[in-house]
Every structure is written in structure tokens, then in C-alpha cells.
Amino acid sequence: MFRPRLLLLALVALPLLAGALFLLPSGRSNASMSVAWADLDCSGAVNIGDAQKLARSLIGLSVSQAQGCPQPGESVNVAGDVRYWGDIDCSDARTIGDAQKLARSLIGLTISAAPGCPDPQEEVALGGGTRTPTAAAATSTPVHSPTRTPTPTATRTATPDAGPGYSVALESCIDGSFEGWSGDTLFELCNGQLWIQSSYDYTYDYAYRPAVVIVYVYATGTYWMYVEDIDDPVAVTRITEFTRTCIDGAFQGWSGDTVFELCNGQTWQQSSYNYTYHYAYRPDVIIYRWGFGYRMKVEGVDETIGVKEITNFVENVYVIDENFPGYTVIVQRGNGELWSLEYGVGCLGFWEGDSVSVYSPFGLFGGVGSKIIDGDDDCSIWSAQRIYG
């Protein structure tokens, strides 16, 4: 997959080529031939290899061409206009932007170009020509300029074939605010699907409900997502096993082994150590399978955490009496048994008739690692003794 940013790094690492970011025409004439405007190597088809060869030529690497095909940067006569071979947008200078626009055109995204410039797939008759580079070509913005020409939106006007080796998997939009990606970012789409970033990369760009196009690359078996007004795509994988629900009550982040009671009746516990504080009341959550476990994304919190379901190890009990400040509470289980539970810090106290939860991770009620969960509070059970039943 063509990655423009890697090419930029290569340019930095090759200072001897700093003065040759825009290659000037060689002046060699070529016989008349008919070829698509973006078919850089005259192979008879426009594909991602043309974008790669165009990028290679920008840093001085040689490229293979069909016999009689112009070299990148060579002047050619197109319908009476002398242009540069590989100057996809007819800006009088070949830049990394031409390679990017060629790649975008392969998946059906619209690109900006000078008036009268041929479309990338348009068949043109080439003839030899000579031309002196214009001032614009000599003073074009360097490849490393932080600014870029705004490109049209990712909304496609049609659904053409994406080109050899590619197909469009779907067109949709981000459901809500979009702030780029940073490693394992989740993307909720307007069609209800959930996708996740599958290779590390970072970019920041804020937009609300931007259009997206996801393409499938046959050679690598990978999906890439293009987001409106962002040049580079991001590798993604679809999440097919997930649950949407909410936190049942107040949410205050997590701190190591935090227990989460959800609106759907399930109970989950933090399984990967992390700490964050964020207060919200009944925020939406998504729990999804990733790798060999599950992760949870909470509305308003950027990072995700590993979680495990403990629903089957949680039992609701009723408070019969409490010995405060002795930190002992008498509870009644569903089978009628009465238990005396000595608990530690973390719970503010209980009232007779309250319904609380007891989490017993190893299936033994009140055993090692057990906790009392009361809404937002939880406290460890130090000892448990059955006193009736």
C-alpha cells in the first residue's frame, strides 16, 4: 500500500535530492501514442503501481516503463498543450500530491485539478513536446510544507470499479464527532457497523460526521479507510462481536480492578491495569471482542480498557442489619441464608433493606477476593460467616 508519509521521510534522508523535489522535463521527444493520463508506465491500466512509480521518481529512484513510454517529468503534447508526464493535476510541477491524487482516484474519490486537465482514466494521445518550466514549477510549495490544498469530500458521485486489486467495501460516515486516530481507535459508522484501527499510526483532524470509504485490498487481505478531507488512509478491521449498553448509574473512571454494572444487567470488571478519572452519569459503553479478550469503550473517554464478564459470580443480597462502625453487615441471600460479612474501606455504610451485590470471583460466596458492590462504591470482604440456613 502506497504510504506518502514514508516517502516524505525518505526525502528528508536524502538531502542531496533536496533541490530536485520537482523533476524538470528531459526534453526527449517521443512518438505519438494513446494512453490513459495516469497510466504512468503505459502498461494499459491505471493502478496503484503507477502511484508508487510516480513517488519513486520524485526521490530520484529509477522506474521501469513500457517501450516508447515517456519518463516521469518528460514534456508531452496533449491536445495541443505541452504538459509534464506524471503531473496528474496539471499544476506545472510533479509533487507527492500527484501520487496521492492518483491513489485517491483509484477508489473513486474526486480530486482537484487545473482547468482542462485530463481525468486520470481519460485516454489521451501523446506527442513529443518541449517546454520551459514556468515560475510556478520552479517555486512550488516544498513537499514538507505543513499546508495542503483542500481536497473534495470523500462522498463519491458514482461507484466505479476501484481498480485492479481493489474493491470498495462500503461507503458511510462517522457517527458523531471524529478526531483522527492514535493506535487502536474505534470508529462507529452511520450504518451501525464498528471498525477499529489495525496498525499503529497517528493523525489528528476534527470533523463532525465526515464521509468515509472503506476499500478491500486483495493482495494483502486488508481493509483501508479513507476519511473525508484526510489524504492518508488508515488500516482497519471490522468488529463483529460487540454489545452496546450503558453504565447503570454514575461512572467515575477505573483504577485497577473496577467493577462495572451495566444497564443490560451484566457485570464486568477491569482486567488490564490502568487508571483514569472521568465522571459521567449513565454514559454509553461498547464492549467488544478484540484478540483473545474483551475491551470496553466508555462515552467521553478516549482510551479503552480490557474487561472480563463476572455476571455469573455476582449475587444480589439484602441488608438485614449493620454493625457500624464495626464494618460488619448482615445480609440475606436468595436461598434464605444469613451471612455476616466483615468489609474494608470503600463503602460508606448500608441501610436495612438495601439491595447490594456480592462479587465472589471463585464461586465461593464471600471467599478470597470477594467484594461488596453498592452502586458506585465497592469494598473488599475480609471475612464471611454463615449464621443461619
C-alpha positions in Angstrom: 0.0 0.0 0.0 1.4 3.3 -1.0 2.2 5.4 2.1 3.0 9.1 1.2 4.4 9.8 4.7 7.1 7.2 4.3 8.2 8.9 1.1 8.4 12.2 2.9 10.8 10.6 5.4 12.8 9.3 2.5 13.1 12.8 1.1 14.4 14.0 4.4 17.0 11.3 4.5 18.2 12.2 1.0 19.4 15.8 1.3 21.3 15.5 -2.0 18.0 15.4 -3.7 16.5 18.4 -1.8 16.9 20.5 -4.8 15.2 18.0 -7.1 11.8 17.6 -5.5 10.2 18.6 -8.7 12.0 16.9 -11.7 12.1 19.0 -14.8 11.5 17.7 -18.3 14.2 15.8 -20.0 13.4 17.3 -23.4 13.4 13.8 -25.1 10.7 13.6 -27.7 8.5 10.6 -28.0 6.5 9.1 -30.8 2.7 9.6 -30.8 0.8 7.1 -28.7 -2.6 6.8 -26.9 -2.6 6.0 -23.2 -4.6 6.9 -20.1 -3.4 10.1 -18.5 -2.5 8.5 -15.2 -1.1 5.3 -16.7 2.5 6.4 -15.8 4.2 3.2 -17.1 2.0 2.8 -20.2 1.0 -0.7 -19.1 -2.5 -0.3 -20.4 -4.1 0.0 -17.0 -4.1 2.7 -14.2 -3.3 1.0 -10.9 -1.5 1.6 -7.6 1.8 0.7 -9.2 1.6 4.0 -11.2 1.3 6.0 -8.0 4.2 4.1 -6.5 6.4 4.7 -9.5 5.5 8.4 -9.5 6.5 8.6 -5.9 9.8 6.8 -6.5 10.6 9.1 -9.4 10.3 12.1 -7.0 13.2 10.9 -4.9 15.4 10.0 -7.8 14.7 6.3 -8.0 14.5 4.6 -11.4 11.2 3.2 -12.7 10.5 0.7 -15.4 8.4 1.9 -18.4 6.9 0.2 -21.4 8.8 0.8 -24.6 8.2 4.3 -26.0 6.5 5.4 -22.8 7.6 8.9 -21.6 9.7 9.1 -18.5 8.2 10.9 -15.4 8.7 14.6 -15.8 9.2 14.5 -19.6 7.2 17.0 -21.6 4.4 15.7 -23.8 1.9 17.2 -26.1 -1.7 16.6 -25.1 -4.3 18.0 -27.5 -2.0 20.9 -28.4 -1.0 21.6 -24.7 2.5 20.8 -23.6 2.3 19.1 -20.2 4.6 17.1 -17.9 4.2 13.3 -17.8 3.1 12.4 -14.2 1.8 15.9 -13.4 -1.6 14.4 -12.7 -3.3 17.7 -11.7 -1.6 19.8 -14.4 -0.1 22.2 -11.8 3.1 22.5 -13.8 5.0 20.6 -11.1 5.2 17.0 -10.1 4.8 16.6 -6.3 3.8 13.9 -3.8 0.3 15.3 -4.1 0.1 13.9 -7.7 0.8 10.4 -6.4 -1.8 10.9 -3.6 -4.4 12.1 -6.1 -3.7 9.2 -8.4 -4.2 6.8 -5.5 -7.4 8.6 -4.5 -8.8 8.3 -8.0 -8.4 4.5 -7.9 -11.1 4.2 -5.2 -13.4 6.6 -6.9 -12.7 9.7 -4.8 -12.8 13.0 -6.6 -9.6 15.1 -7.0 -8.9 18.7 -7.8 -7.1 19.6 -10.9 -6.3 22.6 -13.2 -9.0 23.5 -15.8 -8.7 21.4 -18.9 -6.6 18.8 -17.2 -7.4 15.2 -18.3 -9.1 12.9 -15.9 -6.7 10.1 -14.6 -8.5 7.4 -16.6 -9.0 9.6 -19.7 -7.4 8.3 -22.8 -5.1 10.9 -24.3 -3.0 11.0 -27.5 0.6 11.8 -26.6 3.1 13.6 -28.9 6.6 14.9 -28.2 7.0 18.5 -27.0 9.4 20.9 -25.3 8.6 23.4 -22.7 10.4 25.7 -20.3 9.2 25.2 -16.7 7.0 28.1 -15.5 7.9 30.2 -12.5 5.2 28.2 -10.6 7.0 25.0 -11.3 10.3 26.4 -10.0 8.8 27.9 -6.8 6.1 25.3 -6.0 5.5 24.7 -2.3 8.1 22.1 -1.0 6.8 18.6 -0.2 7.4 19.3 3.6 5.1 22.3 3.7 2.6 21.8 6.6 -0.2 23.2 4.4 -2.1 21.3 1.8 -4.6 22.1 -0.9 -8.1 21.2 0.4 -9.5 18.2 -1.5 -13.1 17.5 -2.3 -15.1 15.4 0.2 -15.0 11.7 0.3 -18.5 11.4 -0.9 -18.4 9.8 -4.3 -20.5 10.8 -7.2 -20.6 7.3 -8.6 -19.4 3.8 -7.7 -16.9 2.8 -10.3 -14.6 -0.2 -10.1 -11.8 0.8 -7.7 -9.1 -0.5 -10.0 -7.0 -3.7 -10.3 -6.6 -5.3 -6.9 -9.1 -3.1 -5.0 -12.8 -3.0 -4.4 -15.0 -0.6 -2.4 -16.3 -2.5 0.7 -18.6 0.3 1.9 -19.4 4.0 1.9 -20.8 5.6 5.1 -19.8 8.3 7.6 -18.5 8.6 11.2 -21.5 8.5 13.6 -20.7 11.7 15.5 -17.5 13.6 16.2 -14.3 12.4 14.6 -10.8 13.3 16.0 -8.4 11.2 13.9 -6.8 8.0 15.1 -4.0 7.2 17.6 -3.3 3.4 17.7 -6.4 1.3 18.4 -9.1 3.9 17.7 -12.7 2.7 17.4 -14.8 4.1 14.5 -18.6 3.9 14.9 -20.2 4.3 11.4 -23.5 5.7 10.5 -24.6 2.3 9.1 -24.2 0.8 12.6 -21.0 -1.1 11.9 -18.0 -0.9 14.3 -14.4 -0.8 12.9 -11.1 -0.5 14.7 -7.7 0.8 13.7 -5.5 -2.3 13.0 -2.0 -0.8 12.6 -0.3 1.9 14.5 -0.5 5.4 13.1 -1.4 8.8 14.4 -3.3 11.7 12.9 -5.5 14.5 14.3 -8.3 16.1 12.3 -11.6 17.2 13.9 -14.8 16.8 11.9 -18.4 16.0 12.6 -19.9 13.1 10.7 -17.3 13.1 7.9 -17.9 10.7 5.0 -15.8 7.6 4.8 -15.0 5.0 2.1 -13.5 1.6 3.1 -11.7 -0.4 0.4 -10.5 -4.0 0.4 -7.0 -4.8 -1.0 -7.0 -8.3 -2.5 -3.2 -8.8 -2.4 -2.9 -8.3 1.4 -6.4 -9.1 2.5 -6.6 -5.8 4.4 -9.1 -3.0 4.6 -8.2 0.7 4.4 -10.5 3.5 5.4 -10.4 6.9 3.7 -11.9 9.8 5.7 -13.2 13.0 4.1 -10.5 15.7 3.7 -7.7 13.4 5.1 -5.1 12.4 2.5 -3.8 9.2 4.1 -6.0 6.2 4.7 -5.8 4.1 7.9 -5.8 0.3 8.1 -8.9 -1.0 9.8 -10.6 -4.3 10.9 -14.3 -4.8 11.4 -15.5 -5.7 14.9 -18.4 -8.2 14.5 -18.9 -9.2 18.2 -19.8 -6.3 20.4 -22.5 -5.0 22.8 -23.9 -1.5 23.2 -25.3 -0.6 26.6 -24.6 1.9 29.4 -23.2 2.2 32.9 -26.1 1.7 35.3 -25.6 4.8 37.4 -22.7 7.1 38.0 -19.3 6.4 36.3 -16.0 7.7 37.8 -13.4 6.0 35.6 -11.3 3.0 36.7 -8.4 2.3 39.0 -7.2 -1.3 38.6 -9.9 -3.8 39.2 -13.0 -1.6 39.0 -16.4 -3.4 38.6 -18.9 -2.0 36.2 -22.7 -2.7 36.5 -24.3 -2.3 33.1 -27.8 -1.2 32.1 -28.4 -4.6 30.4 -27.9 -6.4 33.7 -24.4 -7.7 33.0 -21.5 -7.1 35.4 -17.9 -6.6 34.0 -14.6 -6.0 35.7 -11.5 -4.2 34.6 -8.9 -6.8 33.6 -5.9 -4.7 32.5 -4.3 -2.2 34.9 -4.9 1.4 34.1 -6.1 4.5 35.9 -8.3 7.3 34.7 -10.9 9.6 36.3 -13.9 10.8 34.3 -17.3 11.5 35.8 -20.5 10.8 33.9 -24.0 9.6 34.7 -25.1 6.6 32.7 -22.6 7.0 29.9 -22.9 4.8 26.8 -20.4 1.9 26.6 -19.4 -0.5 23.9 -17.9 -3.8 24.9 -16.2 -5.7 22.0 -14.1 -8.8 21.5 -10.5 -7.9 20.5 -7.9 -10.7 20.2 -8.4 -13.2 22.9 -10.4 -11.0 25.3 -12.8 -8.0 25.5 -12.3 -4.3 25.7 -14.6 -1.5 26.8 -15.0 2.0 25.4 -16.9 4.5 27.5 -18.5 7.6 26.0 -16.4 10.6 26.6 -13.2 8.7 27.5 -10.5 8.4 24.8 -8.7 5.3 25.9 -10.2 1.8 26.2 -9.5 -0.9 28.8 -9.5 -4.7 29.0 -12.5 -6.2 30.8 -13.9 -9.6 31.7 -17.5 -10.6 32.4 -18.3 -11.6 36.0 -22.1 -11.6 35.8 -22.2 -15.3 36.9 -20.1 -14.5 40.0 -22.3 -11.6 41.2 -25.3 -12.2 43.6 -27.8 -9.7 44.8 -28.4 -9.8 48.6 -30.5 -7.8 51.1 -29.1 -5.9 54.1 -30.7 -7.1 57.3 -28.6 -5.2 59.8 -25.2 -3.4 60.1 -22.8 -3.1 63.0 -21.3 0.4 62.3 -18.5 1.4 62.9 -17.6 -2.2 63.3 -17.6 -2.7 59.5 -19.9 -5.7 59.7 -23.1 -6.2 57.8 -25.7 -9.0 58.0 -27.1 -9.9 54.6 -29.7 -12.4 53.4 -29.1 -14.5 50.2 -31.8 -15.6 47.8 -31.8 -19.1 49.3 -32.7 -17.7 52.7 -29.2 -18.0 54.3 -28.0 -15.2 56.6 -24.3 -14.2 56.4 -22.2 -11.9 58.5 -19.7 -10.0 56.2 -16.8 -8.0 57.6 -15.7 -5.5 55.0 -13.0 -2.9 54.5 -12.8 0.7 53.3 -14.6 1.8 50.2 -18.2 1.5 51.2 -19.9 4.4 53.1 -22.3 2.2 55.0 -25.5 0.3 54.4 -29.2 0.7 55.3 -31.5 -2.0 56.4 -33.5 -3.2 53.4 -30.8 -2.1 50.9 -30.1 -4.4 47.9 -26.3 -4.8 47.3 -24.2 -7.1 45.2 -21.6 -9.6 46.4 -18.9 -10.5 43.9 -17.3 -13.9 44.5 -14.7 -14.4 41.8 -14.0 -18.1 42.6 -17.6 -19.1 43.1 -17.4 -19.4 46.9 -19.7 -16.8 48.5 -17.7 -14.2 50.4 -14.5 -16.1 49.7 -11.0 -14.9 48.7 -11.1 -11.8 46.5 -14.8 -11.1 47.2 -16.3 -7.6 47.3 -19.5 -5.9 48.2 -20.7 -3.6 45.4 -23.1 -0.8 46.3 -23.7 1.4 43.3 -20.5 3.4 42.8 -18.9 2.0 45.9 -17.1 -1.3 46.4 -15.2 -2.7 49.3 -13.3 -5.9 49.9 -14.8 -8.6 52.1 -12.3 -9.5 54.8 -14.3 -12.4 56.3 -17.6 -14.1 55.7 -19.5 -16.4 58.1 -22.9 -18.1 57.6 -25.1 -17.6 60.7 -28.4 -19.1 59.6 -29.5 -21.6 57.0 
